[in-house]
Amino acid sequence: MKILEIREVTKPIASPIRNAYIDFSKMTTSLVAVVTDVVRDGKRVVGYGFNSNGRYGQGGLIRERFMQRIVDADPVSLLNDQQDNLDPHRVWSTLMTNEKPGGHGERSVAVGTIDMAVWDAVAKIANKPLFRLLAERYKHEANPKVFVYAAGGYYYPGKDLSALRAEMRSYLDRGYNVVKMKIGGASLSDDAKRIEAVLAEIGGQAQLAVDANGRFDLDTAIDYARMLRAYPLFWYEEAGDPLDYRLQAVLADYYPNPMATGENLFSHQDARNLLRYGGMRPDRDWLQFDCALSYGLCEYLRTLDELKIAGWSFDRCIPHGGHQMSLNIAAGLGLGGNESYPDLFQPYGGFPDGVAVENGYVTMPELPGIGFEGKQALYREMRNLAE
């Protein structure tokens, strides 16, 4: 049993939308295929992965640095003790050979993309859905029912309040009961009008979360907190720079309601520092670490260990990214849910075909691996790479 080849292609996920910090007009993602020599049901097992939106494709790093380490490794060194499957942790260690500590930036995205594909292959070789494999390995009770919220509310040219309201209404019509919109890309007074328009539209049918994408300095974050605390929001997300733990801690003095952050922290060390110094409150706040941006599931497991040490429950984690990998982690390891992009970054986001949102939850299908083969538009892209 061995990995025969790793392939990568950089694909566009461009859109005219923008948040408070960046536009997505040139956004890309890396699509990776880990080709093995294992055959299941007459087909060669191939694991697939890709990186989350908001970070660009990592083709250069993947092709020039990381994939070659796997190709050059002794195949036996990448197997588990029983030598009947790949060992994702041994693969991860090989990927990180000769890498210095720290420097958690773009390389965390490259490694996380490959790691996703390796776990997909491992679960397919075991002929199990990844969420069930994770529950068995890490002694959790699998729960195929996962909370999801609809992320949208971006800025784009010509989008007035009626269009924003219509967008949010469409999410409710599709079964969501928590929706999210962007703030910080307009003035505070204009954002207040946008928030009030959405709240008027969704009424008591749903809750609203807002996301500043790290835009604010401390004074602006506090100004927004004073405005936002008047509204019944699900959370106030990423007010300032993700590494400005003091800003996050001070903000808690001005905003008593739930806050969320963590999607742009790329290691368990970063997560540890957030929990130590960021003033995050385990009884109400949310953590959004995204395995596809932060060295993959192997590192995410270490991040969850940090949560245990700090006295946090896994159900305070709702990962960023809107991809099926985090859905499987949520169902297998007991996270609080997952982000969803109903209309954006397709075909990479979303759920397998036929999986509907019901009262804010989806039910995972019993598909081997991560379940990409159940989403035909995405699987066409993946199959083209593998074949």
N, C-alpha and C positions, 0 to 999 in steps of 0.2 A: 504494500500500500504506500502510495506516495503522491505528492503534488507534482504534476507534470509541467505545469506552466501557470504563470500569472499574467493576465492581460489587462490593459487599461486603455480607456478612451475617454477624452474630455468632451462632454456634451453641454450644449447651451440650455440654460433654464431662464433665459432672459424674459423680462417683463417691464412695462413702462412704470411700474409702481415705485414708490420710495417710502422709507420710514424717516425718522428724525435725523438719521445720520447718513445713509447711503441710498442710492437708487440701484435698481436691479437690471438696468438696461444691458449690462454686459456679464451678468452672473452665469457661472458655469458650475458643473459638478463632474467629478471623476467617477466613472463606472468601471468596476473591477470584476473580473472573473477569475476564480481559483479553480483550475482544471485538475481533477484527480484521475487516477487510473481505476477508481472503483466504479462498478456497474451495479445499478439498481433498476429492476424492472426493464432490463434491456437497454438502459440509457446510462451514459457516463455521468457520474456525479460532478456537477459544477456548482460551486458556491459563488454567490453574487453579493456585491456591496457597493455603496456609493456614499458620498459625504453629504451632510445636511446643507440646506441653503444658508446663505449669509457668509460662507467662506467659499472661495473659488476652488475649482478643480486643482488637484495636486499631481497632475501627470508627471511633471519633471521629477519631483521627489520620489514618486512611486517607481518610475521606470529606471531612474539613474542610481537610486540608493537602496530602496527597501526591497523590491521584488527580487533583486539579484541575490540578496542574502538567503532567501528561501531556496532559490534555485541551486545555490552553491552548497547548501547544507546537506549533511548526511540524512537521507530520507528517514532512517530509523530514529534519528534524534528528534523528529517532529511528531512521533507517535506516542500514544499513551502507553502505560505499563503493559497492558494486555496486547498491544500492537494490533488492535482491531479497529482503531480510529485515530484520526489526528488529535493531538493535544493542543488546544488553542493557546494555553499558557506557554508551552514550549515553542510554539510558532511565534508567539509574541516576543518571547525572550530572544529568539533569533533575529527578529525584525529590529530589535533595539540593541543588538550587538554593536559595540564601539560607539555608542551614543552617550554623551556626557549628561549628568543630571541637570535639571533646569532646561531653559530654552523651550518651554511649552508654547509653541506657536504653530506654524504651519505643519511641522512634522507630526503633531498630534492628530491632525486631520488625515494625513496620508496613512499613518498606521491604523487609525480608526476605521478607515475605508477598507483596508485589507482584512482587518480583524473581523468586520462584519461578514465578509465573504467566507472567511474560515469557519465561523460559527454556523453559517448557513450550510456549508459542506458537512460539518460534523453532525448536525442534526439530520441531514439527509442520509448520511451513511448509517446513522442509527435508526433511520426510518421513523422519526418522531417529529412532531412540531417542536420548534425550538423552545417554546414556553413550557412544554411538558418536560423536555430534557432538563431545562434549568431548574424546575421545581424539584425533580428527582435528585439532581446532583447537589443542590444546595439546601435541601430539606425544607422547602416551602410547600404550601398547598397551592396548586395551580388553580387560578380563577380565570376562566376564559372570558369573563365579562369585564370590560375595561372602560373606565370613564374617559371621554374625549371632549375637548372643547374646540370651537371653530375660531381659528386665527385669521384675521383679515383687517379691514378698516384702514388700509394703506392710503397714502396720499397719491393722487395722480391727476394730471391736467384735466380740468373740466368736471371733477367729481364734486358735486354740491351736496348739501345735506340730504336732499331727497334720494340721491343715488346711494349715499351712505346708509340711510334708513332701509332702502330696498335690499341692499346687500345683507344687512343684519337680519332682516325679515326672512330672506331666503335660507339662512342658516337655521332659523327656528323651524321653517317649513320642512327642513331635512332632518329634524330630530334632535338638534343640539339644544341644550339649555344653559350653556355658558358660551359667550362670544367675546372676542377680544378685538380692540382697535388700537391704532397707533396714536400717540400724542408726541408733542415736542417738535413737530415739523411745521407748526403754525404758532401764532401768538397764544398766550395763555387764555385770553378772552375768546379767541376763535376756537381753541380746543374745548373750552367750557361749553360753547354752543354746540359743538359736535357731540360731546358727551351727553348733553341734555337731549339732543335730537335722538340719539340712539336709545337712551333710557325711556323716552316717550314712546318709541317704536316697540321696544320689547316688553314694556310694562312689567307685570309680574310673571311673565312666561319664562324669563331667563335672567341671568346675571351677566354683568359686564366687567371685563378686565381691561386695563389700559397698560400700554407698553411704551416707554420713552426711549428704548434702545440705547441707554447709556449716555444720552445727550446732555444732561444737565450738570452744571456745577452745583455746589452745595446750596447757595442762596436760591437758585432757580428751582432746585429740587424741593426746597422747603416751601417756596411760593406755590408750587403745584400741590404739595401735600396739604397746604391750608385750603386750597380750592377743592381738592379731591375728597377730603375727609367728610365733606357735606353730602357725598353721594354713597349709595349702598353698593360699592364696588367689590368684585370678587378678589381682585388684587391690584396693586400699583407695582409695575414691573420695571426693573433695571433703570432706576432713575439716573444714576451716574455711572462713571467708568467702572467696569466690573472689578477692577483691582483696587478701587478706592474704598477700602473697608471702613475707614473712618466716616466717609460720607454716608454709607449705608447705616452705620451705627447711630450717628447723630440724627439721621432722618427718622429713626424709630421714635425719637422723642416728640416729633411733630406729627407722626402719622400712626395712630393707634390701630388702624385696620390692617388686614393682611397685605404683605409685600411679597415680591418674588424676584429672584435673581439666580444667576449661576450658569446660564447658557454659554457664556464666553469665558468660563474657567475650564482649563484643559488638563487638569491633573488632580490626583487625590490630595496632593500637597496644597494646591489652590483651594480645594474644597475645605480642607482642614483649617486654613487661614480664614476663610469666610466664616466658618462656624465659631472660630475662636475670637475673631476681632470685628466681625461685621454686624454685630447686634441683632442677628436673626433670631426670631422667637419661635421655638419648636411647637408652641401651642396654636400658632396661627399662620406663620409664613410658609412659603413654598420654595423648593429648590429645583432648578431647571437644568441640571447637568445633562449634557447630550453625549452619549457614548460615541456617536459617529464623528464628533469633533474633538474628542478627548481620549485618544489612544484606544478606543474600542471597549468592548465589554470586559475584557481582562482588567483594564484599569478601572472601569466603573465598579467592579466588585470591590476593589480596594477603596474606592470612594464610599461605597456603602458601609465598609468596615469603619471608616471615619465617622459616619453618621451614628453607628452603634456606640462608639466611644464617647461621642458628644451627647448621647441621650436622645437622639432624634429617631423617629419612626420612619420606615421606608415609605409609608403612605403620604409623607409630606413631599415626595418627589413626583413632579409631573414634568418629564423631559421636554425640552425644545426639539423641534425638527420635523415632527409630523410624519415619521417613517415607521415602517413595519418592524424594524429591529427593536425600537423602544416599546412598541406595542407588545412584543413578545416578552421583553424584560418585565414590563408592568404586569402582565398576566402570570409570568412564572415566578417572580420574586416579590410580588406584593407592593408594587409602587402605587401611587395615588391616581395615576392615569397617564394621558399622553396628549400632546398638542396635535392638531389636525389642520391641514390647509385644504378646505373643500374645493377651491377653485384655482389654486396657485401651484407653481413648481411641478406641474405634471410632466410625465407620468410617474414621477418618483414618489410623490406623496400619496396619502390616502390609504385605502383598504383594498383587500381582494374584491373582485367583482361579486356583487350580490350581498356583500356585507353592508347592512344599513345601520344608521344611528337610530337608536330607540331610547327616548327619554334621556339623552346624554351618554349612552353607553353603546359599545359595539361588542359583539360576541365573536371571539376568535374562531376561525374555521380550523378543522383538523387536517391541515396541510403539512407535509414534511418540510423541515427547514424553517426559514423565516416566512415562507408562504408567497414568495414573489410570483411563482407560477400561476397563482390564482388571480393575478392582475394582468390581463392579457396585453394591454397597451405597454406596460412596463416590461413584461416578459419578452415581448418582441424585440425591444432594445437589447435586453440581456442576451437573448439567443443569438442575435446578430453578432455580438461580440464573441460569444463562446464558439460559434461555428465558423 
